[in-house]
């Protein structure tokens, strides 16, 4: 039976069988030598037994182990660790018994470590990383440099982009130190590492000026920006934090998260979750008066370009009237500071969403002109571009398409956008709000614009895949250009004019832009209200274009309700509506 057994499936039971057989054989030899009175030393049966077990049993087990180990090694991902410092050594040690990875080499840009051996693994210079990857037939590169700056990480990633391997990274150094993550909890490369943008540490005085020990209200608290504002404000120890949100689920999520933080850290902060719409002025006024609100961050808005194009009336109601109602409620409740979260799409808008956000800015500028005469509320607007990872943004869309193996969709090969991380945007909004004197339009320094197609290519390559193109027909992921959507720009702007000045913060600028008197603004929104009441889309378009928004809209999209009403009034018309709900970038 032993000779018919398949070696790779041998168990230690087979070794026991061999030992038993060897024992019987050794006893037989000893018995025969005793009765035949052969001149054989007494140690021979023991030596015979030992060698028989080693040759017949252990040799088979050794071959079995070799086969299994070879098979196991072939199933493991061969990895190269970039960084042979303390973190790299910890990572190699953690992966030593991994069932997923096999460390083949280190690479490091420190000349002192070149040609050394760390934990039995050779260290090679960073300049030879391509050669090392080829020689080791590596599947992945693990970036183990959590202390490196964003600029250094971007430089490293740029050198790895064209290699046929997936790049993963260890968690951030702060997360490792605080015990929130372990060194072997590998993750995808953060998109902000690709941008190479260094985050400036917030100034404590500005962060706490409008928040510490104050009653703060955040509208749209369940959204991407609103929820991060809440997290940052909570870290400044406000007296009360009012979460105002239309979505029940969104409010539930952020309230649960913040309440847990308050409980774990023992903070003396009251979290007040309130459902409601910014289109209800009476509820806004009652809330602000009842809780003696001192600071309002107005993040509630409809921001997705296609959705607002198809729901023009609701976009105007929410973004224009909602902001105006919220600001008027703040005046009635004697709120000290009101900060509007605006967007770069408000600058020379080519879509309804951008036009409504510019109208919201005009509303606050008009009310700010009345400051000191009718009220003391300081109104401030903060304008910035795209944030990484917000709901419906391009990065999650690209990652999902790459994971599914489908084509990555980009609207135009030359389209560019500004990007900023959500935490940095929230911190800068809070700091800019503290600088406001009334009617200020602050613009955040978004850094260098990013070409979206380059971002898509880098994400594909860092996933260990190749871009499929005419030059590389055997690639893995194709980039498909779908064409600019109606109302979409090739590039976004942050300033309407050239009159811009610096502030005390290196990432915050202030813009001096034209505004309307309160009487003129109220005349415009009276017309808008009448047009919205009757779903008169052409009239709404005309009002927005006649207002000082520089709104230019040359596409044929329109409010879906208005289109359906128009079609139903024409018996021979086909009521057909086409949707284009791609991510907003």
N, C-alpha and C positions, 0 to 999 in steps of 0.2 A: 504493500500500500504506500510506503514511503516514497518509492521510486515513481509512482504514478501521480503523486501530489503535485499541484501547480505551485511553484516556488513563491509567487507573490501572495498566495493565500495561506501560506504556512503560519501556524500559530505556535505559541510556547507549549501547547499540548503535544505537538510533534516532537519537540525537544525532550519531553518527558518519555515519550515512546522510545526514542533513540537511547536515552539513558537507561531505560528498563532493559532494552535489548542488549546494550553494552554490558550491563551488570550481569545478565544471564550468561552472556558469552564469556565474561571474565571469570565468573564462578565455574563455568565449564572447563576453561583452561586450567584454573587452579586445581580442580578436582582430578582432571586427567593427569596433570603433572605430579600430583600427590600419589595416585595409584600406580602410575607408571614409573615412579621414582626417578623422573627426569631431573637432571641437574639444572633446574631453573630457579633463579633467585626469587625469594618471596615477594619482592617488590614488582615483579613483572606483571602480575594480574592487575595491580593498581595502575601501573603506567599504561598497560594495554587498555584498561577501562577509560582512563583519562583521554588518551589520544583517539580512541574510537568515538567518544562523545564529541570531542573537538572537530574531528574530521567529518564525521557523518551528520552531526547535529548542528554544531555551531557554524560550520562552513555554510550549510544551507541557510541558516538564519542570517548570516552575514550577507550572503548573496541576495536574500529576500529584502533585507534592509536597504541594500544598495539599489535594488529595483524600485522599491517604494519611494525612497528619497529622491531618486532621479525623476520619477513620475511626479512627485510632489513639487520638486523644484521647477519642473516644466509648467506646472499649473500656477505658480506664484508670479506676481508681477515683479519684474526686475526693475529696481529703482536706483537712482543716483541721488544722493543727498547733497544739495547745494548749501554749503556752510558746515565746516568741521569744528565749529566752536562748541560751547557748552550745550546749546540747544540741539545742535546736530548730533552730538554724542549721546545725549539723552534720547533723541529720536531713534538712533540706531540701536540702542540698548532695548528700547521699548518694542522695536520691530523684530528683535532677534528671534523670538518664538512666534512671530506672526503667521497666521494661516493665509495671509493675503499678499504680503510683500517680502521680497528678498533683497537686502541691501547689497549692491555690487561694488559701489565706489562712493567716495566723497569728492566734491570739487570745492575749492575755496580760493578767494582772491587774495588771501594772505600768503605772501611768498615764504614766510617762516614755516608754514604747514605743508608746503609742497614736498612731495616724495617722502612724507612721513607715513606711518601706519597708525591708525586710530582704531582700537578695538578689533585689530586684525583686518582692517579694511584700509586699502591704500587711498591716499589723498592726492588729487591731481590739481593742477592750476586751472582757474576758471576759464582761461583763454582756450584750453583744450577740451572744453565741455562737449563739443560736437564729436570729437574723436573718441571721447570716453563713452558717450551714448552709443556710438556705432560699435565699438569694441565689446561693450557689455550687452549689446542688443537690448537696451533699456526700454521699458514701457512708459515709465513715469520719472519725472524729476520732482523731488520734494524740497521745497524752498524752506530752509530752517534758519531764517534770519529775522526773527521778530523785532529786534531792536533797530533794524535798518530804517532809514528815513524813507518817505514816499518816493523821493527823487532817486534814491539808491535802488529801491525795489523796482521802479520803472526801468531804470537802466539795465538791471539784471533781466527783467522780463523781456525787454527789447532784444536782448542777446539770445533768448530762448525761443522767441516767437516762431522762427523758421524750422526748429527741430521737430522731428516726427514723434513727439512724445507729449503726454498730458502733463501739465504742471499743476501741482497741488501745493498748499502752504500750511504751515503750522498756525495755530491760533495767535492772536495778538499777544504781545508780551504782557500787557496789563491783565488780560484774561487769565493767563497762566499764573502770574504772581498772585492774583486775587483768588485763585482756586476755582474760577468759573470754567476752566477748560484744562485739559491735559495736553502734553506736547504731541501725543500721537493721535489727537482728534483732528485729522487732516481735513481740509476744506478746499473748495475751489478758490482760485485767485480772486480777490476782491476787485471789482471793477475800478474802484478809486485808486488802486495800485497801478492800473494801466494808465490812468490820467496823470499820475505823478504829482498830484496837487497836495501840498503840505497844508494841513489844517493849523490855523493860528489859534493859540490858546486864548480863550475868552477872557475879557477883562472883568474881574470880580465886581468892581464898582458899577459898571454898566449892566451886568447881568442882574444885580440885585436892586437897582434903583427903582424899577417899577414892579418888582415882584416880592422881595423879602418882606415878610410881615404884613403883606397887603392882601386884599381880597381881589383875586384875579379871575376873570372869566375868559374862556376860550370857546369861540363858536366854531362849529365843524371839528369838535374835539376828537371825533373818531376817524378822521381822515389821515392821510400820510403826514402832512405838515402839522395839522392840528394836534395829532397824538404825540408827535415829537416835541412840539411846543409844551405840551402838558408835562412830559418827562423832564424837560429842561427846567421848567418853572418849578416843579416839585423839588428839584435839587436845590433851589434857592430858598426853601422853607417859607412859602406864603402862609398867611393866616388861614385863608380858605381858597380852594381851587374849584371853580364852577365849570363843569363839563357840559356844554350845550351842544346837542347833537340831534339831527333829524332821524338818523338810523338807529333803531333800537339795538340791533346786534352790534353795531359799531360802538355805541355808548356802553353796552354791557362789557365788551372786550377791554376798552381802555379803563373803565372804572375798576374792573377786576384786577387788572395789572397794577394800577396805581395804588389801590387799597392794599395789595400784597406788599408793595414797596414800603408803604407807610407802616404796616404792621411789622415787617422784618427789621426795618431800621429804627423803629420807635419814634417816628416823626410826629410832631404836634401840628398836623395839617388836617383840616377837614375837607374831605372830597365830597362834592355835591354833584351828582349826576342828574341832569335835567333834559328831558326830551322836549323838542320844539323846533319850530321853523322860524328862520329869520324873516319870513314874509308875514309874521304876526307881530305888528308893532306893540300892541297892548301887552302881550306876554313878555316881550323883551323889556319893556319899561318896568313892569311889575317886578320882574326878576332882579333887575339892576337896583331898583329902589329897596326891595325887601332884604337883599344881602349886602347893601351898601358897597357895591362894586367900585373899585378904584382904578383898575386897569382892564381893558378889553383887548384881546387879540382876535381880530376878525378873520378867520381862515375858512369860514363856510362859503363855498362857491361851487358852481358847476364849471369844471375845467377842461373836460374832454371835447376837443374841437368838433368831431363828427356829431356827437350827441347834441351839443348846443345848436349846431347847424340844423338838425332835424327837429329840435324842440326850442325854437327861437323865443316863443312867448315865455316859456318857463325859464329859459336862460336869462332873459331880461328881468323877469320878476325876481329871480333869486339873486343874480349878480348885481343888478342896479338897485332895484327897490329894496332888496334884502339888506344891502349895505347902507342905504339911506335910512331905512327904518332903524337899523341897529345904531347908527350914528346919532339919530334924533333921540333915541331912547337913552343913549349915553349922556347926552346933554341934559335931558329931563332928570336923570338920576344923579347929575353932577359928578360923573365919572372924571377922574383926573387925566387919564391918558387912553387914547384909542388908536390902535395900530392895525392898519389894513395890510393883508398879505396880497400883493399884486403880482404881476407877471410880465415878462418881456414881450408877451404877445399883445400887450396893451399899447405898444409903441408902433405907430403907423399900422394899425390892425388890418388884416386881410380876411378876417373871419369874424363871425358874430361874437364868439367867446371873447376874443381880444377887445372888440369894441365895447362889450358890456363891462369888462374890467377897466377900460379907460374911462367909461362913464362913472364907474364907482370911484375912481380917483378924483374925477371932477366934482363929484358929490362932496367928498371930504375937503377938497380945496375950497369949495364954495362955503362950506360950514366953517372952515378955519378962518376965512376972511371976516366972519362975524365974531370971532373969539375976542374976548375982552369987552365987547359991547353987549352981547346977549348971553354969553356963557364963558366958562373957564376951561372947558375940555380941550386938551391938546390933541390934534389929529395928525397922524403920521402915516405915510405910505412907504412900504418897502417892496421894491421891484427886483425880481431875480428870474433866472432861467430854469431849465429842467433840473430836477433833483433825481439822484440815482435811487432806483428801487421803489419809486412811488407807484401807486396803483395805476395799472394801465400803461406804464412807461415802457420804453423800448428794450431795456436790458432784460427784464424777466421774460419778455416775448422772445428775444433772441435765444436765451438759455433754454427755454421750452422747445423751440424749434430745433435747436441743435440736439437736445436730448432725444427728441422724437425722430431725428434723422431726416427731417423734412427741410425744404429749401428755406433759407433765411430771407425774409422779405424786407427790402429797403425801398423807400419811395423813389429816390433819385440818387445817382452816383455822386453828385456834388453837394448833397444836402449836409449842412453842418449845424451843430447845436452846442450851447454851453451846458456844462454839467457841474453839479455840486452835490455833496452828500447831504442827506436830510438833517443829521445832527448839526453840521456846520451851518446850514441854512437857518435852522431854528435858533441857534445861538446868535447869529448875526442879526436876525430879526429882532430878538429881544434887546440886543445892544443898540441897534439903530433906533428902536422905539424910545430908548432912554435918552437919546441925543435930541429928539425932536423938540422944536420950539412952537410948532403949529403950522400945518400946511406943508411940511417938508416932504419931498419925494426923495427917498434914499434908494440908491442903486448899489447892489452888491457886486464886488469884483468876482466875476465868474471864472477868471483865468483865461486860458487859451481855448478857443472853440475847437470842437472835435468833429472830424469827418465821420459820419455815421457808418459809411461803408468800411472804413478802416477799423472802426470799433467792432463791427461784425466779423471781419477777417481775423482780428486778433483773438476774439472769443472762440472762433472755430479752431484756430491753431493751438491755443492754450488747452483745448479739450483733447489734443492729440490727434486731430483730424486735419484733412487737407481741404482747401477750397477748390471746388469743382468749377472749372472755367474752360474757355476755348484753348488756353495754353496748357491746361491740366485736365483733360477730359476724364481721367480716372480718379479724380478727387472724390471726397466723401460728401461734402455739403455744398450745394449750389447757392449762390446769392442771386435772388430774383428781384429785379427792379419793377415796381408796380406803377410808377408814375406819381407825380405830386397830386395830392388830393385837393379838391376845391378849397381855396382859402388858405392853403399851406405855403409858407415861404421856404426858399432855399436856405435862408439864414435868418436868425432873429436879432433884434436890436434891443439895447437896454436904455437908450437915450433918444428923446425926440429931437432935441437940439444939441448944440455944442457947449452950452453954458453949464458946465459941471465943475464942482469944486471938491477938494478933499475934506476929510474930517479928521478927528483925532484918532480914528481907527484906520489902519492900512487897507482893510478890505471893504470899507464903507465909503461911498461917495454921495454927494447931494446934488440934485439937479434942480435948476431954476427953470420951471416950465410955466406956460400960460395957464390961466384958470378963468372961471366964470364967476359972476356975482351970484349970490344965492337966488335972487329974483329970476335971473336968466336961466339958471339951472332948473328951478322949480317949474318954469314955463315949459321947458323941454320935457320933463318927466310927466307933466300933466298931459301933454300930447301922447307920450309913450303909453301912459296908463289907458287912455281912451282907445288907442290902437290895439293894445293887448286885450282889452275887454271884448273886442269884436274879432280877435284873431286876424287882424288886418296885417298880414306879413309884409306886403309891399310898402305900406305906410311906415311900419317899424323900421324897415330897411332905409327908407328915405330920411326918417328922423335921425337915425344913427349916423347917416352920411352927412347930414346937414349940421349936426353938432360938431364942435371943434375936437373931433377925435381922430381926424385924418383917415377915417374908415374908407377903404376902397375894396369893394366886393364885386367881382366880375363873373362869378359862377352862377349856376342855375339851381343850386340847392335851395330848399325852403322848408318852412315848418310843415311837418307831416300832417297835422290836423288841418292846416290851411289848404294843403294840396288835396287832401281827401274831400274837403268841403267844396273846393273848386271843381273837382272831378264829378262829385255827386250832382252838381248844378248843371252839368252838361251830359245829357242822356247818352250821347254817342261816344263820350270819352271813356277810356279805359283807366280804371283806378289802379294804376300800377306804381308802386314806390320801390325804388332800389336802395339798398342799404350798403354802406361801406364803413364797417365798424372796426377798422384797424387801430392798432395802438397809436396814441398821440405822441409823435416825436417830430 
